[in-house]
C-alpha cells in the first residue's frame, strides 16, 4: 500500500467520500472531541473557550453533524479596503446591501487563515469578502456601524473561499453554501512576518501577500471575542452562518508600509479586481486565536429596495 494511503482514511460526508489524516482529530473524534486530549497538544494554549460552547447534533446537506466546528489553534490576516459602492453592488445579490462608511464607499477585504489544530484537521483558507448591512428590515444607523466595526461584530458576503483540503471544501461548499474549491494555498504567520500564496489552476499566483506582522497584543481567553455573520444560499434559501473568534494575540496597523499584496491570474484576483478597491485602510493580523464555526441556519433576508 502506498505510504499516502497508509497515512489517510476515507470518511463519508452525506454520501461524499473524502480523505482525512489517519489518526487525526476527525478520524478519532468525528467532531466530538475529547477536550482534555486536545488541551495536551502543545500548540493549543487552552480549551476553556470551548467548554462553554456545547455541541449539538443537527441535520445538514452533508448528513448529521455536530456543531459548532472548533478551531483550537489558528492564525489569520485581513486587509480591509475601501471600494466604490457601485462596484460592490454589482457583485452582491439584490437582497444584500453594502455597508457604507461614507456615501458611495463600502468595505471589502482579503483574508488568509491557517488552522493548525481543528476538528477537521489542519488546513489553510483565503477569502475575498464584502462587508454588508445586517439582513434585517430598517436602516443601519451610524451608531450601529461604529459599534460593529469597533467590536468586530460584522456581516459579510463572500465571493471566493479557496481551501487546501477536501473535507474543508465539501463541508464549506455543500454544507454551508460557500464558494469553495481546493487549490495550493500556503499561509505562514508569526510575530515578524505574514506570508500567503494562493495558486491558480496552472500553479501560478492567483493572490499573494508579503507583510510585516503588526505588533501583537496578548488577550486573556474570552476577553476579546468577535463575531462574523456570513450570508449564503443553500438550495435557493438564504442562510446565515455565525463564526465566533476568541482573539489571544493580535495587532493592527492602518499604514501600508511593509505590506505587499500581489494580484495574479485566477478567481480570487478577478473577484478583487471586480470590486475596484481604492486603498487599504487597515491590516489586522492574529498570530494566535481560536474559533467556533456554527452550521448555517435559515434566515429572513428582505428584498433590497431599488
C-alpha positions in Angstrom: 0.0 0.0 0.0 1.4 3.5 -0.9 2.5 5.5 2.1 0.0 8.2 1.4 -2.8 5.7 1.7 -1.4 4.4 5.0 -1.4 8.0 6.3 -5.1 8.7 5.3 -8.5 7.2 5.7 -11.7 7.8 3.7 -14.8 9.1 5.5 -18.4 9.6 4.4 -20.0 13.1 4.5 -23.6 12.7 3.4 -22.7 10.4 0.6 -19.5 12.2 -0.4 -16.2 10.3 0.2 -13.3 12.5 1.4 -9.9 11.7 2.6 -8.6 12.8 6.1 -5.4 12.2 8.0 -5.3 8.7 9.7 -5.3 9.2 13.5 -6.1 12.9 13.1 -8.8 14.7 15.1 -11.6 14.0 12.6 -10.6 10.3 12.2 -10.6 9.9 16.0 -13.5 12.0 17.2 -15.8 12.8 14.2 -16.5 16.3 15.5 -17.0 15.1 19.1 -13.6 15.9 20.6 -12.1 15.0 23.9 -11.2 18.5 25.0 -8.8 17.2 27.7 -6.8 15.3 24.9 -6.9 18.4 22.7 -5.6 20.5 25.6 -2.5 18.3 25.8 -1.4 19.4 22.3 1.5 21.9 22.8 0.1 24.1 20.0 -3.1 24.6 22.0 -2.9 27.2 24.7 -6.2 26.2 26.4 -9.7 24.9 25.8 -11.8 26.9 28.3 -13.4 28.8 25.4 -14.8 25.6 24.0 -16.0 24.2 27.3 -18.6 27.0 27.4 -19.9 26.1 23.9 -21.7 22.8 24.0 -22.0 21.0 20.6 -25.4 19.9 19.3 -26.2 17.3 16.6 -28.0 18.7 13.5 -29.1 17.5 10.1 -27.3 19.2 7.2 -26.8 18.8 3.5 -23.7 16.7 4.4 -25.6 14.4 6.7 -26.0 14.5 10.5 -23.1 16.5 12.1 -22.1 18.2 15.3 -21.9 21.9 15.5 -20.0 24.2 16.1 -16.8 23.2 14.4 -13.9 24.0 16.8 -10.6 25.6 15.8 -8.2 25.2 18.8 -5.1 26.9 17.3 -5.3 29.3 14.4 -3.9 32.5 12.9 -5.2 34.9 10.4 -4.5 38.1 8.4 -7.0 40.6 7.0 -6.6 43.5 4.6 -9.6 45.9 4.7 -10.0 48.2 1.7 -12.3 51.0 0.5 -14.2 50.3 -2.7 -17.0 52.1 -4.6 -20.4 51.0 -3.6 -21.4 50.8 -7.3 -18.8 48.1 -7.9 -19.8 46.3 -4.8 -23.5 46.3 -5.6 -22.7 44.8 -9.0 -21.3 41.7 -7.2 -23.9 41.4 -4.4 -27.2 39.5 -4.7 -30.1 42.0 -4.9 -31.2 41.2 -1.3 -28.0 42.4 0.3 -26.6 46.0 0.6 -23.0 47.1 1.1 -22.1 48.5 4.5 -21.1 52.1 3.6 -18.5 54.0 5.7 -19.3 57.2 3.6 -21.7 57.9 0.8 -20.6 55.8 -2.2 -17.9 53.9 -0.3 -18.0 50.4 1.1 -15.6 47.9 2.7 -14.1 44.8 1.1 -11.5 42.5 2.5 -8.9 39.9 1.6 -8.3 37.3 4.3 -5.9 34.5 4.9 -6.3 31.7 7.6 -4.1 29.0 8.9 -5.9 26.4 11.1 -3.2 24.3 12.9 -5.4 22.4 15.2 -9.1 21.9 14.4 -11.9 19.3 14.4 -11.4 18.7 10.7 -7.6 18.7 10.9 -5.0 21.2 9.6 -5.9 23.3 6.6 -5.5 26.8 5.1 -8.0 29.2 3.6 -8.3 32.5 1.9 -11.2 34.8 1.1 -12.4 37.8 -0.8 -15.4 39.3 1.1 -17.7 42.2 1.2 -19.0 43.9 4.3 -22.8 44.1 4.2 -25.6 45.5 6.2 -27.2 43.1 8.6 -30.1 41.3 6.8 -32.9 42.9 8.7 -35.6 45.3 8.0 -34.8 49.0 8.6 -31.7 51.1 8.1 -28.4 50.8 9.8 -27.6 53.8 11.9 -24.2 55.4 12.3 -24.0 54.1 15.9 -24.6 50.5 14.7 -21.8 50.9 12.1 -19.3 52.3 14.6 -20.2 49.7 17.2 -19.9 46.9 14.7 -16.5 47.9 13.4 -15.1 48.6 16.9 -16.3 45.3 18.4 -15.8 43.2 15.3 -19.5 42.1 15.0 -19.7 42.2 11.3 -21.8 40.8 8.5 -20.4 39.6 5.1 -20.9 38.1 1.7 -18.0 36.0 0.4 -17.1 35.9 -3.3 -14.1 33.5 -3.0 -13.1 31.0 -0.4 -10.5 28.6 -1.6 -9.0 25.9 0.8 -6.3 23.3 0.6 -8.2 20.3 1.9 -11.0 18.2 0.5 -13.0 17.9 3.8 -12.9 21.7 4.2 -14.2 22.1 0.6 -17.1 19.6 0.9 -18.2 20.9 4.3 -17.8 24.5 3.2 -19.4 24.2 -0.2 -22.1 21.6 0.3 -22.8 22.1 4.0 -22.5 25.9 4.2 -23.1 27.1 0.7 -19.7 28.9 0.4 -17.9 29.3 -2.9 -15.1 26.9 -2.0 -12.6 25.0 -4.1 -9.3 23.2 -3.4 -6.0 24.7 -4.5 -2.4 25.1 -3.5 -2.6 27.5 -0.6 0.3 28.4 1.8 -0.2 30.7 4.9 2.6 31.3 7.4 2.1 33.9 10.2 4.5 34.6 13.1 5.3 37.6 15.2 7.6 39.1 12.5 6.3 38.1 9.0 3.0 37.3 7.4 3.1 35.5 4.1 0.4 33.8 2.0 0.2 32.4 -1.6 -2.9 31.2 -3.3 -2.2 29.1 -6.5 -4.3 29.2 -9.7 -5.3 26.3 -11.8 -1.9 26.3 -13.6 0.1 26.5 -10.4 0.9 30.2 -10.8 0.0 33.0 -8.5 -3.7 33.9 -8.0 -3.1 36.1 -5.0 -0.1 36.5 -2.6 0.7 38.6 0.5 4.0 39.5 2.0 3.9 41.8 5.0 5.5 42.7 8.3 3.3 41.5 11.1 1.9 44.3 13.2 3.0 44.5 16.9 0.9 41.9 18.8 -1.0 42.4 22.0 -2.0 39.5 24.2 -5.5 38.9 25.4 -6.9 36.6 28.0 -9.2 33.9 26.7 -12.7 35.3 26.4 -11.6 38.9 26.8 -11.9 39.7 23.1 -14.4 37.6 21.2 -15.5 38.9 17.8 -18.2 37.5 15.5 -18.8 37.4 11.8 -22.1 36.5 10.2 -21.9 35.4 6.6 -24.9 35.0 4.3 -25.2 32.2 1.7 -27.9 30.5 -0.3 -28.4 26.7 0.2 -30.9 25.1 -2.2 -32.2 28.6 -3.1 -32.9 29.6 0.5 -31.0 32.2 2.5 -29.0 31.1 5.5 -26.7 32.8 8.0 -23.5 31.3 9.4 -22.0 32.6 12.7 -18.3 32.4 13.3 -17.0 33.4 16.8 -13.3 34.2 17.2 -11.5 34.1 20.5 -8.6 36.5 20.0 -5.5 35.7 22.0 -2.7 37.6 20.3 -3.4 40.2 17.6 -2.3 43.6 16.2 -3.5 46.2 13.8 -1.9 48.8 11.6 -3.5 51.5 9.4 -0.4 52.1 7.3 0.5 50.0 4.3 4.3 50.3 4.7 5.7 46.8 4.6 2.5 45.3 3.2 2.5 43.9 -0.4 -0.5 42.3 -2.0 0.2 40.7 -5.4 -2.7 40.1 -7.8 -2.0 37.5 -10.3 -4.3 35.5 -12.6 -7.2 33.5 -11.0 -10.6 33.6 -9.4 -9.6 35.4 -6.3 -7.7 38.2 -8.1 -10.6 38.5 -10.6 -13.1 38.9 -7.8 -11.0 41.5 -6.0 -10.4 43.5 -9.3 -14.1 43.5 -9.9 -14.7 45.4 -6.7 -12.3 48.1 -7.8 -10.6 48.7 -4.4 -9.3 52.2 -3.9 -6.9 51.8 -1.0 -6.1 49.7 2.0 -7.2 51.3 5.3 -6.4 48.6 7.8 -4.2 45.5 8.2 -5.1 43.1 11.0 -3.1 40.0 12.0 -3.9 37.5 14.7 -0.9 35.3 15.4 -2.9 33.2 17.9 -6.6 32.7 18.2 -9.4 30.2 18.4 -12.8 29.9 16.7 -16.2 28.2 16.7 -17.9 28.0 13.3 -21.6 27.2 13.6 -23.6 25.4 11.0 -25.8 27.7 8.9 -29.4 28.4 10.0 -32.3 29.7 7.8 -32.7 33.4 7.9 -35.1 36.0 6.5 -33.4 38.3 4.0 -35.8 41.1 2.8 -35.6 42.2 -0.8 -33.5 45.3 -1.3 -35.3 48.4 -2.2 -34.4 49.8 -5.6 
